[in-house]
Every structure is written in C-alpha cells, then in structure tokens.
C-alpha cells in the first residue's frame, strides 16, 4: 500500500508500474530486462525514481503518454 502512495503524482513511478505489467505479461525478470540499471525488483525502480528533476519527470510523462509498443518476442 505504501508503494502505491509513493507512485501517485510521479510519472516515473507510474512508468515503473508499466514495466512491472510488461514483465509479468512476458514472463521476464527485472534483473534480465533492466540489468544496465541494476534493478532486480519494482522497488529498485521506485528507488531510482524517487528524487528526479522536473525535466526527468517530464520525460517519463511523455513516455507514459505514448503507447507501450514492446512485445514479448
């Protein structure tokens, strides 16, 4: 519940949730897809998004406004 409260109002945390859905649907793991970032869980993604500049938040908001075109293959 606490993590959901943190995600409200931060588009980058919303993007973490989008990643989580993608990973679950495709059967991928965080450490496989996001090895470059060093993320092994959604909590790692949230931690990385907790203190960002306005420009970084705007970038996440722009990415969220576009359809997620990743496929599982």
C-alpha distances in whole Angstrom, upper triangle without the diagonal:
4,5,5,7,9,10,11,15,16,18,18,14,14,17,15,14,17,18,16,17,21,20,19,22,25,24,24,22,21,23,26,25,24,26,28,25,24,21,20,16,14,13,16,16,14,16,19,17,16,20,22,25,25,28,25,22,25,26,22,23,26,25,22,25,27,27,25,29,28,29,29,32
4,5,5,6,9,10,14,14,17,16,13,14,17,15,14,18,19,17,19,22,21,21,24,26,25,25,23,21,23,26,25,23,26,27,23,23,19,19,16,13,11,15,15,12,13,16,15,13,17,19,22,23,25,23,20,24,24,21,22,25,24,22,25,27,27,26,29,28,30,30,33
4,5,5,6,9,12,12,14,13,9,11,13,11,10,14,15,13,15,18,18,18,21,23,22,21,19,17,20,22,21,20,22,23,20,19,16,16,13,10,8,12,11,8,10,13,12,11,15,17,20,21,23,20,18,21,21,18,19,22,21,19,22,24,24,22,26,25,27,26,30
4,5,5,7,10,11,12,13,9,9,13,11,10,13,15,13,14,18,18,18,20,22,22,22,21,19,22,24,22,21,24,25,22,22,18,18,15,11,11,14,13,10,13,15,13,13,16,18,21,21,23,20,17,20,21,17,17,21,20,17,20,22,22,21,24,24,26,26,29
4,5,6,9,10,13,13,10,11,14,14,13,16,18,16,18,21,22,21,24,26,26,25,24,22,24,27,25,24,26,27,23,24,20,21,17,14,13,16,15,11,14,16,14,12,15,17,20,20,22,20,17,20,21,18,18,21,21,18,21,24,24,23,27,27,29,29,33
4,6,8,8,11,11,8,10,13,12,12,15,16,16,18,20,21,21,23,25,25,24,22,20,22,25,23,21,24,24,20,21,18,19,16,12,11,13,12,8,10,12,10,8,11,13,16,17,19,17,14,17,18,15,16,20,19,17,20,22,23,22,26,26,28,28,32
4,6,6,8,8,5,6,9,9,9,12,13,13,15,17,18,19,21,23,23,22,21,18,21,23,21,19,22,22,19,20,17,18,15,11,11,13,11,8,11,12,9,9,12,13,16,16,18,15,12,15,16,13,13,16,16,13,16,19,20,19,22,22,25,25,29
4,6,8,10,8,8,11,12,11,14,16,16,17,20,21,21,23,25,26,25,24,22,25,27,24,23,26,26,22,24,21,22,19,15,15,17,15,12,14,15,12,11,14,14,16,16,18,16,13,15,17,13,13,16,16,14,16,19,20,20,24,24,26,27,31
4,6,9,8,8,11,13,13,15,17,18,19,21,23,23,25,27,28,27,26,23,26,28,25,23,26,26,23,24,22,23,21,17,17,18,16,13,15,15,12,11,13,13,14,12,15,14,10,12,14,12,10,14,15,13,14,18,19,20,23,24,27,28,32
4,5,5,6,9,10,11,13,15,16,17,19,20,22,23,25,26,24,23,20,23,25,22,20,23,22,19,21,18,21,18,15,14,15,12,10,12,12,8,8,10,9,11,10,12,10,7,10,11,9,8,12,13,11,13,16,18,18,22,22,25,26,29
4,5,5,6,9,10,10,12,14,15,16,18,20,21,23,24,23,22,19,22,23,20,18,22,21,18,20,18,20,18,14,15,16,12,11,14,13,9,11,12,11,12,11,12,9,6,8,9,6,5,9,9,7,10,13,14,14,18,19,22,23,26
4,5,5,6,9,10,10,13,14,15,16,19,20,21,22,20,19,16,18,20,17,15,18,17,14,16,14,17,15,12,13,12,9,8,11,9,6,8,10,9,11,11,11,8,6,9,8,5,7,10,9,8,12,14,15,14,17,17,21,22,25
4,5,5,7,9,10,11,13,14,15,17,19,20,21,19,18,15,18,19,17,15,18,18,15,16,14,15,13,9,10,11,8,6,9,9,6,8,11,11,13,14,15,12,9,12,12,9,10,13,12,10,14,16,17,15,19,18,21,22,25
4,5,5,6,9,10,11,13,14,15,17,19,20,19,18,16,19,20,18,16,20,20,17,19,16,17,14,11,12,14,10,9,13,13,10,11,14,14,16,15,16,13,11,12,12,8,9,12,10,8,11,13,14,13,16,17,19,20,23
4,5,5,6,9,10,11,12,14,15,17,18,16,16,14,17,18,14,13,17,17,14,16,14,16,13,10,12,13,9,9,13,12,9,12,15,13,16,15,15,12,10,12,11,7,8,10,8,6,10,11,12,10,14,13,16,17,20
4,5,5,6,9,10,10,12,14,15,16,14,13,11,14,15,13,11,15,15,12,14,11,12,10,6,9,9,6,7,10,10,9,11,14,14,17,17,17,14,13,15,13,10,12,14,11,10,14,15,15,12,15,14,17,17,20
4,5,5,6,9,10,11,12,14,15,14,14,12,16,17,14,14,17,18,16,17,13,14,11,8,10,12,9,9,13,13,12,14,17,17,20,20,20,17,15,17,16,12,13,15,13,11,14,15,14,12,15,15,16,17,20
4,5,5,6,9,10,11,12,14,13,14,12,16,16,13,13,17,18,16,18,15,15,13,10,13,14,11,12,15,15,14,16,19,18,20,20,20,17,15,16,15,11,12,13,11,8,12,12,11,8,12,11,13,14,17
4,5,5,6,9,10,11,12,10,10,9,12,12,10,10,13,15,13,14,11,12,10,8,12,12,9,11,14,14,13,16,19,18,21,21,20,17,16,18,15,12,14,15,12,11,14,14,12,9,12,10,12,12,15
4,5,5,6,9,10,10,9,9,8,12,13,11,11,15,16,15,15,12,11,9,7,10,12,10,11,14,15,14,17,20,20,23,23,23,20,19,20,19,15,17,18,15,14,17,17,15,12,15,13,14,13,17
4,5,5,6,9,10,10,11,11,15,15,13,14,17,19,18,19,15,15,12,10,14,15,13,14,18,18,17,20,23,23,25,25,25,22,20,21,20,16,17,18,15,13,16,16,13,11,13,11,12,12,15
4,5,5,6,8,8,10,10,14,13,10,12,16,17,17,18,15,15,13,12,16,16,14,16,19,19,18,21,24,23,26,26,25,22,21,22,19,16,18,18,14,13,16,15,12,9,10,8,8,8,12
4,6,5,6,5,6,7,11,10,8,10,13,16,15,15,13,12,10,10,14,14,13,15,18,18,18,21,24,24,26,27,26,23,22,24,21,18,20,21,17,16,19,18,16,12,13,10,10,9,12
4,6,5,7,8,10,13,13,12,14,17,19,18,18,15,14,12,11,15,16,15,17,20,20,20,23,26,26,29,29,29,25,24,26,24,21,22,23,20,18,21,20,17,14,15,13,12,10,14
4,6,8,11,13,16,15,13,16,19,21,21,21,18,17,15,15,18,19,18,20,23,23,23,25,28,28,30,31,30,27,26,27,24,21,22,23,19,18,20,19,16,13,13,11,10,8,11
4,6,9,11,14,12,11,14,16,19,19,20,17,16,15,15,19,19,18,20,23,23,23,26,29,28,31,31,30,27,26,27,25,22,23,24,20,19,21,20,17,13,13,10,8,5,8
4,7,10,12,11,11,14,16,19,19,18,16,14,14,14,18,18,18,20,23,23,23,26,29,29,32,33,32,28,28,29,27,24,26,26,22,22,24,23,20,16,17,13,12,8,11
4,7,9,7,7,10,12,15,15,15,13,11,11,13,16,16,15,18,20,20,21,24,27,26,29,30,29,26,26,27,25,22,24,24,21,20,23,22,20,16,16,12,12,9,11
4,6,5,6,8,10,13,13,12,10,8,8,10,13,13,13,16,17,17,19,22,24,25,28,29,28,25,25,27,24,21,24,25,21,21,24,23,21,18,18,15,15,12,14
4,5,5,6,7,10,10,9,6,5,6,8,10,9,9,12,14,14,15,18,21,21,24,26,25,21,22,24,21,19,21,22,19,19,23,22,21,17,18,15,16,14,16
4,6,5,5,9,9,7,6,4,7,10,12,10,11,14,15,14,17,19,22,22,25,27,26,23,23,26,23,21,24,25,21,22,25,24,23,20,21,17,18,16,17
4,6,6,9,10,9,9,8,11,13,15,13,14,17,18,17,19,22,24,24,27,29,27,24,25,26,24,21,25,25,21,22,25,24,22,19,19,15,15,13,14
4,6,8,9,10,9,9,11,12,15,13,12,16,17,16,17,20,23,22,24,26,24,21,22,23,20,18,21,21,18,18,22,20,19,15,15,12,13,11,13
4,5,5,6,6,8,9,10,13,10,9,13,14,12,14,17,19,19,21,23,22,18,19,21,18,16,20,20,17,18,21,20,20,16,17,14,15,15,16
4,5,5,6,8,11,13,14,11,12,15,15,14,16,19,21,21,23,25,24,20,22,24,21,19,23,23,20,21,25,24,23,20,20,17,18,17,18
4,6,8,11,13,15,16,12,12,16,15,13,15,18,19,19,21,23,22,18,20,22,19,18,22,22,19,21,24,23,23,20,20,18,19,19,20
4,5,9,11,12,13,9,9,12,11,9,12,15,16,15,18,20,19,16,17,20,17,16,19,20,18,19,22,22,22,19,20,18,20,20,21
4,6,9,11,11,8,9,12,11,10,13,16,17,17,21,23,22,19,20,23,20,19,22,23,21,22,25,25,25,22,23,20,22,21,22
4,6,8,8,5,6,10,9,9,12,14,16,17,20,22,22,18,19,22,19,17,21,22,19,20,23,23,23,20,21,19,20,19,21
4,7,8,6,8,11,11,12,14,16,19,20,23,26,25,22,22,25,23,20,23,25,22,22,25,25,24,21,22,19,20,19,21
4,5,5,7,9,10,11,13,15,18,19,23,24,25,21,21,23,22,19,21,23,20,20,23,24,23,20,22,19,20,18,21
4,5,5,6,9,10,11,12,16,17,20,22,22,18,18,20,19,16,18,20,18,17,20,21,20,18,20,18,19,18,22
4,5,5,6,9,10,10,14,16,20,21,22,19,18,21,20,17,19,22,20,19,23,24,23,21,23,22,23,22,25
4,5,5,6,9,10,13,14,18,20,21,17,17,20,19,16,19,22,19,19,23,23,23,21,23,21,23,22,24
4,5,5,6,9,12,12,16,18,18,14,14,17,16,13,16,18,16,15,19,20,20,17,20,18,20,20,23
4,5,5,6,10,11,15,16,17,14,13,16,16,13,15,18,16,15,19,20,21,19,22,21,23,23,26
4,5,5,8,11,14,17,18,14,14,18,17,15,18,20,19,19,22,23,24,22,25,23,26,25,28
4,6,7,8,12,15,15,12,12,16,15,13,16,18,17,17,20,21,23,21,23,22,24,24,27
4,6,6,10,12,13,9,9,12,12,10,12,15,14,14,18,19,21,19,22,21,24,25,27
4,6,10,12,14,11,10,14,15,13,15,18,17,17,20,22,23,22,25,25,27,28,31
4,7,10,12,10,9,13,14,13,15,18,18,18,21,23,25,24,27,26,29,30,33
4,7,8,6,6,10,11,10,12,15,15,16,19,20,23,22,25,25,28,29,31
4,5,5,6,9,10,11,12,14,16,17,19,21,23,23,26,26,30,31,33
4,5,5,6,9,10,10,12,14,15,16,19,22,22,25,26,29,31,34
4,5,5,6,9,10,11,12,14,15,17,20,21,23,24,28,30,32
4,5,5,6,9,10,11,12,14,16,19,18,21,21,25,27,29
4,5,5,6,9,10,11,12,15,17,18,20,21,25,26,29
4,5,5,6,9,10,11,13,16,17,20,21,24,27,29
4,5,5,6,9,10,11,14,15,17,18,22,24,26
4,5,5,6,9,10,13,12,15,16,20,22,24
4,5,5,6,9,12,13,16,17,21,23,26
4,5,5,7,10,12,14,16,20,22,25
4,5,5,8,8,11,12,16,19,21
4,5,7,8,11,13,16,19,21
4,7,9,12,14,18,21,23
4,6,9,12,15,18,20
4,6,9,12,15,17
4,6,9,12,14
4,6,10,12
4,7,9
4,5
4
